[in-house]
Amino acid sequence: MTTRRAETPVARPAARLDDALAASRAENRTALGLYLPVGYPTFADSLDALHLMGQAADVLEIGIPHTRPVLDGPVIKEAAAQALANGFRMSDVFTAAAELTASTPAALVAMSYWARIQTYGPQRFVDEFAAAGGTAVLVPDLPVPAAAAWQTAARTAGLHTITLVPTDASAAHLAAVGAVSGMVYAPAAPGLTGGQSPLSPNLPHEIDRIRTATGRPVAVGIGVSTPEQAGRLSAYADAVVVGSAVIRRMQAQPATPATAAGACARTFADGVRHAAV
């Protein structure tokens, strides 16, 4: 009985992400992940946008707005601030996750800074996100003293932990990450989200090194700004995550933000799929 209680929750929610990655590998391409803060520009608009994005993406990364998003550039900062000004609540994440799980084929990943989860309660957060259909959580600023308890909570709820690592991380660091993570997230470029620089020519080697050292699939984000870049990443990344480019398109079409997000999602989906042909 004790063994069954330990095993049952681990397999189910996270399996949807594993299946999404396996399906994209079977098509000889990277999985496409698309990011949007819940509540931007309004909760209803974000839900409509995520629904349309989920028809094109393999993975939806739903962002939890925070007042101090230290990893994010001005595009996502502005979107998060607008969501908070419009009354974002943590319960919106679970409402959105449940609706998106029912209406899209995409695997759902939450991205949150630690302060939001700590305030809400880590075990409460993972239990509610898993119950709503979530598969994994990325906490880019997870403090070392909290990491072990967080990983236990996520694992008990059946969720993967996704760990952000620099591309120059040591072999020892990567091995430790691989022991506790279901997936690894690596930046395409140094700095904050939203950069529009060319991809580093060393990135294929760096991603291969991270995958080999961790034994985990590697998602690449932070600095992927065009469908062409996403297509090039298809040759060596397990997943590519795009956020600021979607929000820029929504900002350019404020009267129809969800339609704009869906159109942007399709261009990136075409980018990774055409690269596989």
Buried (B, 14 or more C-beta within 10 A) or exposed (E): EEEEEEEEBBEEBBBBBBBBBEBBEEBEBBBBBBBBBBBBBBBEBBBBBBBBBBBBBBBBBBBBBBEEBEBBBEBBBBBBBBBBEBEBEBEBBBBBBBBBBEEBBBBBBBBBBBEBBBEBEBBEBBBBBBBBBBBBBBBBBBEEEBBEEBBBBBBBBBBBBBBBBEBEBEEEBBEBBBEBBBBBBBBBBEEBBBBBEEBBEEBBEBBEBBBEBBEBBBBBBBBBBBBEBBBBBBEBBBBBBBBBBBBBBBBEBEEEBBBBBBBBBBBBBBBBBEBEE
